[in-house]
Amino acid sequence: MTNSAPILIVGGGIGGLAAALALGQKGWPVKVLEETPEFGAIGYGIQLGPNVFHMFERLGISHAVLEKAIVPKAVTMLDSVDGAVIVRVPTGTAFQKRFKYPYVVLHRVDLHQILLDACNAVTAIELVPTTKVNGFENSGDKIRLLANNNTIEGAAIIAADGLRSVIRQQLLNEGEPRMVGYVAHRTIVPMDQVAADVRRDESVLWSGPGFHMVHYPLRDFTLFNIVAVFKTSTYAERGDLSDYRAEIDRTYRNSHPAMKALLAMMDLGRRWIISDRDPVRHWSKGRVGLLGDAAHPTLQSLAQGACMAIEDAVCLAELIDQADGDFPAAFRRYSAARYVRTARVQFESRFMWDHFYHVDDIARDVMRASYADKCDEDLHNCLAWLYDGFTLPKN
């Protein structure tokens, strides 16, 4: 390590904290800058594939994650009209033997807190809230962030500031994300208030024409996480509760009764616009690099956004350590090592979104038939490219 100036990480979410932890554990001084007054996460569920546990092991937090997580009995896709099983991937013994680690669901707040606690235990990591970053400027062998009408000097910048990254915009000048015309509503309800006849011990996705729904248990089966996603011409408009409820009712009018029962329980006070960006090969310029959604924002089809950010974090920390202070070289190696895998996640997610989750008519029949005779081994082979994990680059 040749530079005592801190590495500046923009964004205190899952990716930013994972990068801070990976670097701090190696002795690199890190300063994490978060815009909000407190480091926290949006309070809904998250799904994590077995690939991310390879990174959790290196970070030393696997046990803590498993203590808070639930291993669902299966990941199941149902037809929104008749409730039939389209595809079901049991996540028990055979799955875990094949992929070494489990598939889990947990509260996003719990995962964030695990990372936050781990970071607080590392003296090399400084967490700085209430810091709004507006851009950066180069200064020879150091770099400066422009934040809160001041400058913060560091050895390098890692932008983990999400889909609308300020740093990415300065690097690439791309403008707005790619809108897909879909929105999401999210709700968590007490499990004992769920009256609908649904699978409560699995991660379930209901597939429908232009809409889908996801649900799974949280926190020792005391909570139930529900997400309703659908296409709408009003995706960019702000409505009120009555508008949102009327739109939900219209969109899901022909869906299964169990879905309608869950929709009736949902809090529609907030909606999220669904979007992504096209993959790019290069995520850095000099001492500035992108991570997670700032580098490769993806649709949610594969539930890999957080997993890819954590893989990024451990990979980048390893390459920075190998480069011993040559940050431009480390950033170049990092994007070269990661862009094909993350771009595949982006492209596969788009394909699944359009040709798997939301199909109708003959396409729906074909999709169902194509999975009807697949055994568990077939499904494992389909998932191997993703769930087998990521091999870190060597010197």
Secondary structure as GFF3:
##gff-version 3
##sequence-region A 1 395
A	DSSP	beta_strand	7	10	.	.	.	ID=ss1
A	DSSP	alpha_helix	14	24	.	.	.	ID=ss2
A	DSSP	beta_strand	30	33	.	.	.	ID=ss3
A	DSSP	beta_strand	45	48	.	.	.	ID=ss4
A	DSSP	alpha_helix	51	59	.	.	.	ID=ss5
A	DSSP	alpha_helix	62	68	.	.	.	ID=ss6
A	DSSP	beta_strand	74	79	.	.	.	ID=ss7
A	DSSP	beta_strand	85	90	.	.	.	ID=ss8
A	DSSP	alpha_helix	93	99	.	.	.	ID=ss9
A	DSSP	beta_strand	104	107	.	.	.	ID=ss10
A	DSSP	alpha_helix	108	120	.	.	.	ID=ss11
A	DSSP	beta_strand	125	128	.	.	.	ID=ss12
A	DSSP	beta_strand	133	139	.	.	.	ID=ss13
A	DSSP	beta_strand	142	147	.	.	.	ID=ss14
A	DSSP	beta_strand	150	154	.	.	.	ID=ss15
A	DSSP	beta_strand	156	159	.	.	.	ID=ss16
A	DSSP	alpha_helix	166	172	.	.	.	ID=ss17
A	DSSP	beta_strand	178	190	.	.	.	ID=ss18
A	DSSP	three_ten_helix	191	193	.	.	.	ID=ss19
A	DSSP	beta_strand	203	208	.	.	.	ID=ss20
A	DSSP	beta_strand	211	218	.	.	.	ID=ss21
A	DSSP	beta_strand	223	231	.	.	.	ID=ss22
A	DSSP	alpha_helix	241	251	.	.	.	ID=ss23
A	DSSP	alpha_helix	257	263	.	.	.	ID=ss24
A	DSSP	beta_strand	272	276	.	.	.	ID=ss25
A	DSSP	beta_strand	284	285	.	.	.	ID=ss26
A	DSSP	beta_strand	288	290	.	.	.	ID=ss27
A	DSSP	three_ten_helix	292	294	.	.	.	ID=ss28
A	DSSP	alpha_helix	305	323	.	.	.	ID=ss29
A	DSSP	alpha_helix	327	352	.	.	.	ID=ss30
A	DSSP	pi_helix	353	357	.	.	.	ID=ss31
A	DSSP	alpha_helix	361	372	.	.	.	ID=ss32
A	DSSP	alpha_helix	376	387	.	.	.	ID=ss33
###
